[in-house]
Amino acid sequence: MSTELKVKKIIGWVLIASGIIIMASIITTTVSHFSSNTPFPELFSESIEIKGGTSDDPLSDYMQSIISDQLNSFIPKGSITLFLNIGAWIIFSFFMVFASARISELGLKMLKE
């Protein structure tokens, strides 16, 4: 066996092992996030709500408070940012699993040569 062939086989095994390690770590991290052991990384955060000035019409203020209360009961506070953070994590994890599969595939091609 030539030195070049030995180096290719070693690099191939290293690539396969690194691909499997990346896949396993992403899968365990995702399971940890979805089982509520660790929170999702926060890429999106809530903005501070600034209320406008009060108007002279008390009926308008009352209607605005009723609509605000109804929206808050329909869509819980923080749920939209949580769903955005979950979606971002899912996209990232799919990318990482796909990339690690390609790394392992590259390692297999180096072993076949």
Secondary structure, DSSP 4 states (H G I P E B T S, - for coil): --HHHHHHHHHHHHHHHHHHHHHHHHHHHHHHHHTTSSPPP-SS-PPPP-PPPPPS-HHHHHHHHHHHHHHHHHS-TTHHHHHHHHHHHHHHHHHHHHHHHHHHHHHHHHHH-
